[in-house]
Amino acid sequence: MNFEEIKDKEQKYMMHTYGRFQTALVSGKGASAKGADGKDYIDFTSGIGVNSLGYCDEGWVKAVTSQAAAIQHISNLYYSPLQVKVAEKLCSLTGMDKVFLCNSGAEANECAIKIARKYSYDKYGIGRQKILTLVNSFHGRTVTTLAATGQDVFHNFFFPFTEGFEYVTANDTDDFKAHISDEICAVFIELIQGEGGVMPLSEEFVSEIAKVCSEKDILLMIDEVQTGVARTGTFYCYEQYGIKPDVVTSAKGLGGGLPIGACLCNEKLSSVMTPGTHGTTFGGNPIACAAANEVLSRVATNEFLADVCKKGEYFREKLSAMPNVKEIRGKGMMIGIVTEKDNAKEIAAKCVDAGLLILTAKNLLRLLPPLTITYDEIDKGLKILQSVMEA
């Protein structure tokens, strides 16, 4: 099918839940993709931070295809050596004690919410179930994770939403302290609000949250769905804040292109979830775990992480010299660009026409390139971006 045929069938048969850019991708290698019409693209999106090793990385393809030829799925009623390997690697890299494997970031966040409420119920009984999240946060699209999301635009249509969430203004310590009460069981935050506009939290704010949580036995839970798995230059972003969370959620880049999520907890919480309290049919699927094991074996080395930081700085240096750039935010290769003309969506659409795939978040451009992107691919993409910015 050519692009117009694909577009027509999408309009006819699929729910219109996405505002799509005008291209259909059919193949790719590294940070380069090809459209159905044969057009080439440089990809600064990696599937919204998912293709951490780029398109069709040889090691990743071998791991996935070898596992597909061995066994594609087993029930979680049986033990899985591949699940065990993923969990062991995650615990070894983070110092966490236990892992629950699922299919997405929203599912990982649902697990975190259930852990927080069950821990508090088991220890303190009824009445200590509220969770603090941040204004402008984003935690998923299920009814419960939408309720956890601190953006009014998402609190519509799907009433009633799950109760038990309150929203604190990011980087406002006084507002945070004003929300602390005997009803709070957890604080759940993104260290960089990705969908909220690539907004990093201050170290002082995060430090105060960690201090209060420790003093009052409130769980500190970090949503690393977008910031994790080397994206910001450390394996998880919380390492750059000098804190030790009780719960960490992960997804996106963990599977390198296949659906897998993880909820990690520390030793204090290791026995909270018991048989029958949580579960999933597809979570920890053998093929997805094979993909995750390949990703984890590559991205957590000091050399790889240093390279992510170096490429991130290269991006910032080049971007700062471009016209129409007002501000650059983020860490590592999670980059937000505020434009002088406040025309990010227009730029993103024109970039697609010119051969560059780029994201937006709120009113800014967002870059989440493959962590393995080459400098040649970076330069090609930035050249396209500059030409669009200058137009």
KEKOLSE-996188 format. One record per residue (C-alpha): residue in one letter; x, y, z. Coordinates in nm, 4 decimals. Layout:
BEGIN
<code:a xx:X yy:Y zz:Z>
...
***
This chain:
BEGIN
<code:m xx:0.0000 yy:0.0000 zz:0.0000>
<code:n xx:0.1127 yy:0.3540 zz:-0.0677>
<code:f xx:0.0751 yy:0.6259 zz:0.1961>
<code:e xx:-0.2655 yy:0.7491 zz:0.0812>
<code:e xx:-0.4066 yy:0.3935 zz:0.0860>
<code:i xx:-0.2701 yy:0.3397 zz:0.4372>
<code:k xx:-0.4149 yy:0.6711 zz:0.5528>
<code:d xx:-0.7574 yy:0.5968 zz:0.4004>
<code:k xx:-0.7768 yy:0.2541 zz:0.5694>
<code:e xx:-0.6645 yy:0.4023 zz:0.9019>
<code:q xx:-0.9469 yy:0.6558 zz:0.8789>
<code:k xx:-1.1974 yy:0.3844 zz:0.7907>
<code:y xx:-1.1061 yy:0.1104 zz:1.0402>
<code:m xx:-0.9247 yy:0.2626 zz:1.3382>
<code:m xx:-1.0505 yy:0.4734 zz:1.6268>
<code:h xx:-0.9269 yy:0.8284 zz:1.5789>
<code:t xx:-0.7317 yy:0.8514 zz:1.9039>
<code:y xx:-0.4088 yy:0.9905 zz:1.7548>
<code:g xx:-0.3169 yy:1.3112 zz:1.5774>
<code:r xx:-0.0743 yy:1.1515 zz:1.3327>
<code:f xx:0.2056 yy:1.3118 zz:1.1311>
<code:q xx:0.1767 yy:1.2681 zz:0.7548>
<code:t xx:0.3975 yy:0.9648 zz:0.6994>
<code:a xx:0.3834 yy:0.5863 zz:0.7372>
<code:l xx:0.7066 yy:0.4155 zz:0.8447>
<code:v xx:0.7847 yy:0.0714 zz:0.7082>
<code:s xx:1.1517 yy:0.0008 zz:0.7874>
<code:g xx:1.4521 yy:0.1420 zz:0.9658>
<code:k xx:1.8112 yy:0.0982 zz:1.0768>
<code:g xx:1.9788 yy:0.2862 zz:1.3606>
<code:a xx:1.8255 yy:0.6337 zz:1.3751>
<code:s xx:1.7179 yy:0.6284 zz:1.0091>
<code:a xx:1.3713 yy:0.5238 zz:0.8910>
<code:k xx:1.2013 yy:0.4791 zz:0.5560>
<code:g xx:0.8442 yy:0.5702 zz:0.4711>
<code:a xx:0.5930 yy:0.3771 zz:0.2622>
<code:d xx:0.6612 yy:0.6209 zz:-0.0216>
<code:g xx:1.0357 yy:0.5441 zz:-0.0101>
<code:k xx:1.1245 yy:0.8699 zz:0.1643>
<code:d xx:1.4127 yy:0.8646 zz:0.4159>
<code:y xx:1.3912 yy:1.0166 zz:0.7635>
<code:i xx:1.6275 yy:1.0873 zz:1.0513>
<code:d xx:1.4464 yy:0.9886 zz:1.3700>
<code:f xx:1.4882 yy:1.2050 zz:1.6821>
<code:t xx:1.1910 yy:1.0312 zz:1.8523>
<code:s xx:1.2803 yy:0.6603 zz:1.8917>
<code:g xx:0.9110 yy:0.5780 zz:1.9147>
<code:i xx:0.8721 yy:0.8264 zz:2.2058>
<code:g xx:1.1806 yy:0.6990 zz:2.3825>
<code:v xx:1.1191 yy:0.3286 zz:2.3192>
<code:n xx:1.3752 yy:0.2238 zz:2.0554>
<code:s xx:1.6707 yy:0.2775 zz:2.2888>
<code:l xx:1.9086 yy:0.0853 zz:2.0611>
<code:g xx:1.7593 yy:0.2307 zz:1.7440>
<code:y xx:1.5828 yy:0.0454 zz:1.4658>
<code:c xx:1.6735 yy:-0.3195 zz:1.4053>
<code:d xx:1.9930 yy:-0.3301 zz:1.6123>
<code:e xx:2.1696 yy:-0.6564 zz:1.5220>
<code:g xx:2.2137 yy:-0.7803 zz:1.8788>
<code:w xx:1.8532 yy:-0.6950 zz:1.9656>
<code:v xx:1.7168 yy:-0.8642 zz:1.6519>
<code:k xx:1.9184 yy:-1.1777 zz:1.7258>
<code:a xx:1.7969 yy:-1.1937 zz:2.0872>
<code:v xx:1.4324 yy:-1.1481 zz:1.9853>
<code:t xx:1.4295 yy:-1.3859 zz:1.6895>
<code:s xx:1.6191 yy:-1.6567 zz:1.8768>
<code:q xx:1.3682 yy:-1.6434 zz:2.1596>
<code:a xx:1.0720 yy:-1.6387 zz:1.9191>
<code:a xx:1.2052 yy:-1.9617 zz:1.7693>
<code:a xx:1.2369 yy:-2.1217 zz:2.1137>
<code:i xx:0.9154 yy:-2.0340 zz:2.3006>
<code:q xx:0.7026 yy:-1.7236 zz:2.2502>
<code:h xx:0.4801 yy:-1.7183 zz:2.5593>
<code:i xx:0.4214 yy:-1.8989 zz:2.8850>
<code:s xx:0.1753 yy:-1.8370 zz:3.1633>
<code:n xx:0.2964 yy:-1.6650 zz:3.4781>
<code:l xx:0.1820 yy:-1.9786 zz:3.6589>
<code:y xx:0.5223 yy:-2.1201 zz:3.5585>
<code:y xx:0.8763 yy:-2.0027 zz:3.6269>
<code:s xx:1.0578 yy:-1.8152 zz:3.3505>
<code:p xx:1.4395 yy:-1.8028 zz:3.3304>
<code:l xx:1.4212 yy:-1.4892 zz:3.1149>
<code:q xx:1.2069 yy:-1.3051 zz:3.3704>
<code:v xx:1.4531 yy:-1.3995 zz:3.6409>
<code:k xx:1.7425 yy:-1.2592 zz:3.4365>
<code:v xx:1.5655 yy:-0.9249 zz:3.3843>
<code:a xx:1.4723 yy:-0.8985 zz:3.7511>
<code:e xx:1.8236 yy:-0.9902 zz:3.8667>
<code:k xx:1.9811 yy:-0.7300 zz:3.6386>
<code:l xx:1.7417 yy:-0.4573 zz:3.7499>
<code:c xx:1.7983 yy:-0.5335 zz:4.1180>
<code:s xx:2.1750 yy:-0.5506 zz:4.0683>
<code:l xx:2.1825 yy:-0.2161 zz:3.8869>
<code:t xx:1.9616 yy:-0.0332 zz:4.1359>
<code:g xx:1.9947 yy:-0.2008 zz:4.4743>
<code:m xx:1.6200 yy:-0.2654 zz:4.4733>
<code:d xx:1.4894 yy:-0.5909 zz:4.6189>
<code:k xx:1.1954 yy:-0.7112 zz:4.4080>
<code:v xx:1.0536 yy:-0.6542 zz:4.0569>
<code:f xx:0.7095 yy:-0.6958 zz:3.9005>
<code:l xx:0.7118 yy:-0.7237 zz:3.5212>
<code:c xx:0.4205 yy:-0.5946 zz:3.3149>
<code:n xx:0.3566 yy:-0.4503 zz:2.9675>
<code:s xx:0.3703 yy:-0.0709 zz:2.9891>
<code:g xx:0.4451 yy:0.2363 zz:3.1934>
<code:a xx:0.0819 yy:0.2812 zz:3.2935>
<code:e xx:0.0724 yy:-0.0766 zz:3.4218>
<code:a xx:0.3972 yy:-0.0282 zz:3.6135>
<code:n xx:0.2459 yy:0.2840 zz:3.7714>
<code:e xx:-0.0739 yy:0.0973 zz:3.8592>
<code:c xx:0.1415 yy:-0.1588 zz:4.0405>
<code:a xx:0.3228 yy:0.1182 zz:4.2306>
<code:i xx:-0.0092 yy:0.2695 zz:4.3413>
<code:k xx:-0.1336 yy:-0.0692 zz:4.4643>
<code:i xx:0.1911 yy:-0.1321 zz:4.6543>
<code:a xx:0.1641 yy:0.2052 zz:4.8284>
<code:r xx:-0.1955 yy:0.1564 zz:4.9352>
<code:k xx:-0.1502 yy:-0.2045 zz:5.0466>
<code:y xx:0.1666 yy:-0.1245 zz:5.2432>
<code:s xx:-0.0144 yy:0.1521 zz:5.4268>
<code:y xx:-0.3281 yy:-0.0566 zz:5.4830>
<code:d xx:-0.1261 yy:-0.3513 zz:5.6161>
<code:k xx:0.0677 yy:-0.1296 zz:5.8586>
<code:y xx:-0.1745 yy:0.1500 zz:5.9506>
<code:g xx:-0.5207 yy:0.0274 zz:5.8526>
<code:i xx:-0.8006 yy:0.2168 zz:5.6767>
<code:g xx:-0.7750 yy:0.5921 zz:5.6141>
<code:r xx:-0.4147 yy:0.6317 zz:5.4969>
<code:q xx:-0.4514 yy:0.5907 zz:5.1228>
<code:k xx:-0.3946 yy:0.9269 zz:4.9522>
<code:i xx:-0.1037 yy:0.9760 zz:4.7107>
<code:l xx:0.0553 yy:1.3102 zz:4.6281>
<code:t xx:0.1552 yy:1.3716 zz:4.2669>
<code:l xx:0.2604 yy:1.6938 zz:4.0948>
<code:v xx:0.0729 yy:1.9532 zz:3.8958>
<code:n xx:0.1716 yy:1.9091 zz:3.5283>
<code:s xx:0.2659 yy:1.5430 zz:3.5791>
<code:f xx:0.1764 yy:1.2519 zz:3.3525>
<code:h xx:0.1495 yy:0.8922 zz:3.4739>
<code:g xx:-0.0571 yy:0.7084 zz:3.2117>
<code:r xx:-0.3943 yy:0.6736 zz:3.0391>
<code:t xx:-0.5808 yy:0.4181 zz:3.2479>
<code:v xx:-0.8585 yy:0.5637 zz:3.4617>
<code:t xx:-0.6399 yy:0.5430 zz:3.7732>
<code:t xx:-0.3173 yy:0.6764 zz:3.6213>
<code:l xx:-0.5174 yy:0.9589 zz:3.4596>
<code:a xx:-0.6385 yy:1.0433 zz:3.8092>
<code:a xx:-0.2756 yy:1.0410 zz:3.9257>
<code:t xx:-0.1850 yy:1.2759 zz:3.6404>
<code:g xx:-0.1824 yy:1.6365 zz:3.7582>
<code:q xx:-0.3212 yy:1.8011 zz:3.4448>
<code:d xx:-0.6817 yy:1.9246 zz:3.4290>
<code:v xx:-0.6991 yy:1.8564 zz:3.0557>
<code:f xx:-0.6943 yy:1.4811 zz:3.1283>
<code:h xx:-0.9597 yy:1.4982 zz:3.3994>
<code:n xx:-1.2547 yy:1.4931 zz:3.1652>
<code:f xx:-1.5033 yy:1.2586 zz:2.9938>
<code:f xx:-1.4263 yy:0.9380 zz:3.1869>
<code:f xx:-1.5977 yy:1.0070 zz:3.5192>
<code:p xx:-1.5797 yy:0.8905 zz:3.7891>
<code:f xx:-1.2021 yy:0.8897 zz:3.8211>
<code:t xx:-1.0240 yy:0.6910 zz:4.0902>
<code:e xx:-1.0180 yy:0.8808 zz:4.4172>
<code:g xx:-0.7232 yy:0.9402 zz:4.6473>
<code:f xx:-0.4869 yy:1.1758 zz:4.4654>
<code:e xx:-0.3833 yy:1.5316 zz:4.5509>
<code:y xx:-0.1631 yy:1.7569 zz:4.3383>
<code:v xx:0.1348 yy:1.9610 zz:4.4560>
<code:t xx:0.2957 yy:2.2453 zz:4.2600>
<code:a xx:0.6343 yy:2.1295 zz:4.1305>
<code:n xx:0.9387 yy:2.2864 zz:4.3001>
<code:d xx:0.7178 yy:2.4498 zz:4.5665>
<code:t xx:0.8322 yy:2.3118 zz:4.9023>
<code:d xx:0.5733 yy:2.5097 zz:5.0997>
<code:d xx:0.2886 yy:2.3703 zz:4.8892>
<code:f xx:0.4262 yy:2.0184 zz:4.9323>
<code:k xx:0.4437 yy:2.0514 zz:5.3118>
<code:a xx:0.0927 yy:2.1971 zz:5.3208>
<code:h xx:-0.0391 yy:1.8760 zz:5.1621>
<code:i xx:0.1240 yy:1.6408 zz:5.4137>
<code:s xx:-0.1309 yy:1.4810 zz:5.6451>
<code:d xx:-0.2052 yy:1.1525 zz:5.8212>
<code:e xx:-0.3960 yy:1.0424 zz:5.5100>
<code:i xx:-0.0884 yy:1.0440 zz:5.2796>
<code:c xx:0.0701 yy:0.7053 zz:5.2046>
<code:a xx:0.3011 yy:0.7982 zz:4.9150>
<code:v xx:0.4493 yy:1.0719 zz:4.6976>
<code:f xx:0.4752 yy:0.9808 zz:4.3277>
<code:i xx:0.6858 yy:1.2056 zz:4.1009>
<code:e xx:0.8659 yy:1.2307 zz:3.7685>
<code:l xx:1.2076 yy:1.3908 zz:3.8126>
<code:i xx:1.1705 yy:1.5438 zz:3.4662>
<code:q xx:0.8114 yy:1.5984 zz:3.3593>
<code:g xx:0.8302 yy:1.4673 zz:3.0041>
<code:e xx:0.4782 yy:1.5048 zz:2.8645>
<code:g xx:0.4486 yy:1.8129 zz:3.0846>
<code:g xx:0.7134 yy:1.9965 zz:2.8807>
<code:v xx:1.0521 yy:1.8471 zz:2.9779>
<code:m xx:1.0467 yy:2.0230 zz:3.3165>
<code:p xx:1.3195 yy:1.9065 zz:3.5602>
<code:l xx:1.2567 yy:1.9184 zz:3.9337>
<code:s xx:1.5044 yy:2.1080 zz:4.1488>
<code:e xx:1.7432 yy:1.9095 zz:4.3675>
<code:e xx:1.6304 yy:2.1082 zz:4.6725>
<code:f xx:1.2644 yy:2.0201 zz:4.6163>
<code:v xx:1.3355 yy:1.6510 zz:4.5644>
<code:s xx:1.5654 yy:1.6421 zz:4.8676>
<code:e xx:1.2925 yy:1.7906 zz:5.0874>
<code:i xx:1.0385 yy:1.5376 zz:4.9594>
<code:a xx:1.2781 yy:1.2514 zz:5.0371>
<code:k xx:1.3430 yy:1.3904 zz:5.3869>
<code:v xx:0.9747 yy:1.4240 zz:5.4756>
<code:c xx:0.8912 yy:1.0818 zz:5.3312>
<code:s xx:1.1650 yy:0.9190 zz:5.5393>
<code:e xx:1.0528 yy:1.0918 zz:5.8598>
<code:k xx:0.6834 yy:1.0055 zz:5.8207>
<code:d xx:0.7058 yy:0.6587 zz:5.6587>
<code:i xx:0.5512 yy:0.7915 zz:5.3397>
<code:l xx:0.6650 yy:0.5984 zz:5.0342>
<code:l xx:0.8810 yy:0.7868 zz:4.7828>
<code:m xx:0.7911 yy:0.6572 zz:4.4364>
<code:i xx:0.9694 yy:0.7706 zz:4.1191>
<code:d xx:0.8136 yy:0.7401 zz:3.7728>
<code:e xx:1.1108 yy:0.6676 zz:3.5440>
<code:v xx:0.9017 yy:0.5499 zz:3.2489>
<code:q xx:1.0500 yy:0.8180 zz:3.0218>
<code:t xx:1.3618 yy:0.9240 zz:3.2140>
<code:g xx:1.4945 yy:0.5744 zz:3.2854>
<code:v xx:1.7127 yy:0.3128 zz:3.1174>
<code:a xx:2.0055 yy:0.5492 zz:3.0424>
<code:r xx:1.7922 yy:0.8193 zz:2.8783>
<code:t xx:1.9188 yy:1.1010 zz:3.1033>
<code:g xx:2.2816 yy:0.9861 zz:3.1285>
<code:t xx:2.2529 yy:0.7627 zz:3.4341>
<code:f xx:2.0727 yy:0.4296 zz:3.4368>
<code:y xx:1.7879 yy:0.5906 zz:3.6289>
<code:c xx:1.7514 yy:0.9651 zz:3.6665>
<code:y xx:1.7081 yy:0.9481 zz:4.0457>
<code:e xx:2.0811 yy:0.8656 zz:4.0734>
<code:q xx:2.1514 yy:1.2299 zz:3.9788>
<code:y xx:1.9415 yy:1.3521 zz:4.2736>
<code:g xx:2.1180 yy:1.1538 zz:4.5459>
<code:i xx:1.7993 yy:0.9860 zz:4.6732>
<code:k xx:1.6945 yy:0.6273 zz:4.7415>
<code:p xx:1.3325 yy:0.5770 zz:4.6414>
<code:d xx:1.1092 yy:0.3041 zz:4.7793>
<code:v xx:0.9526 yy:0.2311 zz:4.4393>
<code:v xx:1.0711 yy:0.2954 zz:4.0823>
<code:t xx:0.8637 yy:0.2379 zz:3.7697>
<code:s xx:1.0138 yy:0.1734 zz:3.4275>
<code:a xx:0.9069 yy:0.0971 zz:3.0693>
<code:k xx:0.9615 yy:0.2592 zz:2.7252>
<code:g xx:1.3328 yy:0.2044 zz:2.6481>
<code:l xx:1.3531 yy:-0.1083 zz:2.8653>
<code:g xx:1.2393 yy:-0.3395 zz:2.5847>
<code:g xx:1.4093 yy:-0.1560 zz:2.2989>
<code:g xx:1.0888 yy:-0.1746 zz:2.0948>
<code:l xx:0.8797 yy:-0.4475 zz:2.2576>
<code:p xx:0.6198 yy:-0.3849 zz:2.5293>
<code:i xx:0.7559 yy:-0.4384 zz:2.8792>
<code:g xx:0.7254 yy:-0.2460 zz:3.2027>
<code:a xx:0.8726 yy:-0.2972 zz:3.5470>
<code:c xx:0.7857 yy:-0.1889 zz:3.8991>
<code:l xx:1.0817 yy:-0.2109 zz:4.1364>
<code:c xx:1.0560 yy:-0.1921 zz:4.5158>
<code:n xx:1.3032 yy:-0.1888 zz:4.8026>
<code:e xx:1.3440 yy:-0.4463 zz:5.0789>
<code:k xx:1.0897 yy:-0.2731 zz:5.3061>
<code:l xx:0.8192 yy:-0.3450 zz:5.0483>
<code:s xx:0.9408 yy:-0.6834 zz:4.9259>
<code:s xx:0.6608 yy:-0.8845 zz:5.0886>
<code:v xx:0.3711 yy:-0.6412 zz:5.0347>
<code:m xx:0.2374 yy:-0.8002 zz:4.7177>
<code:t xx:0.1378 yy:-1.1635 zz:4.7715>
<code:p xx:-0.0124 yy:-1.4299 zz:4.5401>
<code:g xx:-0.3485 yy:-1.3095 zz:4.4137>
<code:t xx:-0.2981 yy:-0.9380 zz:4.4903>
<code:h xx:-0.1697 yy:-0.8524 zz:4.1432>
<code:g xx:-0.1026 yy:-1.0194 zz:3.8085>
<code:t xx:-0.0848 yy:-1.0010 zz:3.4307>
<code:t xx:-0.1268 yy:-1.2388 zz:3.1373>
<code:f xx:0.1406 yy:-1.0978 zz:2.9077>
<code:g xx:0.3730 yy:-0.9271 zz:3.1565>
<code:g xx:0.7258 yy:-1.0670 zz:3.1444>
<code:n xx:0.6613 yy:-1.2350 zz:2.8094>
<code:p xx:0.9711 yy:-1.4374 zz:2.7061>
<code:i xx:1.0312 yy:-1.2438 zz:2.3824>
<code:a xx:0.9923 yy:-0.9070 zz:2.5543>
<code:c xx:1.2266 yy:-1.0253 zz:2.8302>
<code:a xx:1.4830 yy:-1.1389 zz:2.5730>
<code:a xx:1.4718 yy:-0.7882 zz:2.4280>
<code:a xx:1.5040 yy:-0.6284 zz:2.7723>
<code:n xx:1.7998 yy:-0.8479 zz:2.8642>
<code:e xx:1.9803 yy:-0.7357 zz:2.5501>
<code:v xx:1.9070 yy:-0.3696 zz:2.6275>
<code:l xx:2.0183 yy:-0.4043 zz:2.9907>
<code:s xx:2.3415 yy:-0.5761 zz:2.8901>
<code:r xx:2.4319 yy:-0.2745 zz:2.6769>
<code:v xx:2.3029 yy:0.0523 zz:2.8220>
<code:a xx:2.4127 yy:0.0322 zz:3.1858>
<code:t xx:2.7898 yy:0.0345 zz:3.1335>
<code:n xx:2.9907 yy:0.3407 zz:3.2339>
<code:e xx:3.1147 yy:0.3771 zz:2.8763>
<code:f xx:2.7631 yy:0.3746 zz:2.7291>
<code:l xx:2.6280 yy:0.6206 zz:2.9872>
<code:a xx:2.9203 yy:0.8571 zz:2.9322>
<code:d xx:2.8489 yy:0.8454 zz:2.5591>
<code:v xx:2.4823 yy:0.9387 zz:2.6204>
<code:c xx:2.5957 yy:1.2417 zz:2.8228>
<code:k xx:2.8480 yy:1.3391 zz:2.5553>
<code:k xx:2.5924 yy:1.3185 zz:2.2751>
<code:g xx:2.3434 yy:1.5120 zz:2.4838>
<code:e xx:2.5924 yy:1.7943 zz:2.5277>
<code:y xx:2.6671 yy:1.7856 zz:2.1544>
<code:f xx:2.2948 yy:1.8292 zz:2.0838>
<code:r xx:2.2724 yy:2.1227 zz:2.3258>
<code:e xx:2.5782 yy:2.2952 zz:2.1820>
<code:k xx:2.4452 yy:2.2759 zz:1.8270>
<code:l xx:2.0875 yy:2.3626 zz:1.9218>
<code:s xx:2.1886 yy:2.6683 zz:2.1237>
<code:a xx:2.3382 yy:2.8240 zz:1.8087>
<code:m xx:2.0173 yy:2.7848 zz:1.6067>
<code:p xx:1.7694 yy:3.0635 zz:1.5325>
<code:n xx:1.4347 yy:3.0629 zz:1.7131>
<code:v xx:1.5771 yy:2.8762 zz:2.0162>
<code:k xx:1.4786 yy:3.0463 zz:2.3414>
<code:e xx:1.5607 yy:2.7764 zz:2.5988>
<code:i xx:1.6908 yy:2.4186 zz:2.6129>
<code:r xx:1.5795 yy:2.1902 zz:2.8971>
<code:g xx:1.6380 yy:1.8337 zz:3.0126>
<code:k xx:1.9212 yy:1.5911 zz:3.0848>
<code:g xx:2.1211 yy:1.3505 zz:2.8681>
<code:m xx:1.9279 yy:1.2757 zz:2.5522>
<code:m xx:1.5934 yy:1.3903 zz:2.6893>
<code:i xx:1.5840 yy:1.7401 zz:2.5419>
<code:g xx:1.3178 yy:2.0102 zz:2.5257>
<code:i xx:1.3498 yy:2.3182 zz:2.3030>
<code:v xx:1.1417 yy:2.6272 zz:2.3760>
<code:t xx:1.1078 yy:2.8341 zz:2.0591>
<code:e xx:1.1076 yy:3.2128 zz:2.0405>
<code:k xx:0.8070 yy:3.2085 zz:1.8090>
<code:d xx:0.6092 yy:2.9547 zz:2.0161>
<code:n xx:0.5535 yy:2.7490 zz:1.7009>
<code:a xx:0.6712 yy:2.4002 zz:1.7990>
<code:k xx:0.3818 yy:2.2071 zz:1.6449>
<code:e xx:0.4221 yy:2.3906 zz:1.3141>
<code:i xx:0.7968 yy:2.3180 zz:1.3144>
<code:a xx:0.7429 yy:1.9478 zz:1.3937>
<code:a xx:0.5045 yy:1.9076 zz:1.0999>
<code:k xx:0.7424 yy:2.0868 zz:0.8620>
<code:c xx:1.0315 yy:1.8711 zz:0.9849>
<code:v xx:0.8452 yy:1.5570 zz:0.8771>
<code:d xx:0.8029 yy:1.7030 zz:0.5295>
<code:a xx:1.1771 yy:1.7796 zz:0.5254>
<code:g xx:1.2827 yy:1.4327 zz:0.6444>
<code:l xx:1.3152 yy:1.4658 zz:1.0237>
<code:l xx:1.0947 yy:1.3022 zz:1.2877>
<code:i xx:1.0667 yy:1.5129 zz:1.6021>
<code:l xx:0.8257 yy:1.5326 zz:1.8963>
<code:t xx:0.6432 yy:1.8058 zz:2.0813>
<code:a xx:0.5386 yy:1.8378 zz:2.4458>
<code:k xx:0.3137 yy:2.1223 zz:2.5528>
<code:n xx:0.4492 yy:2.4225 zz:2.3562>
<code:l xx:0.8035 yy:2.3009 zz:2.2928>
<code:l xx:0.9959 yy:2.0650 zz:2.0664>
<code:r xx:1.1060 yy:1.7405 zz:2.2323>
<code:l xx:1.3953 yy:1.5169 zz:2.1321>
<code:l xx:1.4220 yy:1.1535 zz:2.2465>
<code:p xx:1.6628 yy:1.0083 zz:1.9889>
<code:p xx:1.7897 yy:0.6500 zz:1.9991>
<code:l xx:2.0688 yy:0.6261 zz:2.2560>
<code:t xx:2.2871 yy:0.4684 zz:1.9870>
<code:i xx:2.2402 yy:0.7494 zz:1.7351>
<code:t xx:2.5605 yy:0.8303 zz:1.5475>
<code:y xx:2.7104 yy:1.1768 zz:1.5144>
<code:d xx:2.6518 yy:1.1578 zz:1.1412>
<code:e xx:2.2801 yy:1.0969 zz:1.2034>
<code:i xx:2.2731 yy:1.3763 zz:1.4618>
<code:d xx:2.4300 yy:1.6201 zz:1.2167>
<code:k xx:2.1924 yy:1.5229 zz:0.9357>
<code:g xx:1.8917 yy:1.5695 zz:1.1609>
<code:l xx:2.0127 yy:1.8993 zz:1.3039>
<code:k xx:2.0788 yy:2.0320 zz:0.9545>
<code:i xx:1.7158 yy:1.9635 zz:0.8649>
<code:l xx:1.5932 yy:2.1193 zz:1.1889>
<code:q xx:1.8009 yy:2.4320 zz:1.1321>
<code:s xx:1.6689 yy:2.4746 zz:0.7801>
<code:v xx:1.3115 yy:2.4549 zz:0.9111>
<code:m xx:1.3858 yy:2.6927 zz:1.1994>
<code:e xx:1.5367 yy:2.9459 zz:0.9591>
<code:a xx:1.2417 yy:2.9375 zz:0.7195>
***
